[in-house]
Amino acid sequence: MELKEKIEAIRSLDNLRSQVIYWTQQLEKAENVEQREYCFKNLEKFVSEMASQVAKYKYNHLQK
């Protein structure tokens, strides 16, 4: 991975990490089932995307 790609990967993962933290906090604050479901759905989406990005970066790193 070139330096530019590494920087972009770090930024992307940092943004996803921020989203995971945000939705985790929102889930803890949720007052009813509907809010919890909404927060959990968003949290799940960002965790999944983060896992996908990590797998992609690891795969690309192993290819080089």
Secondary structure, 3 states (H helix, E strand, C coil): CCHHHHHHHHHHHHHHHHHHHHHHHHHHHCCCHHHHHHHHHHHHHHHHHHHHHHHHHHHHHHHC
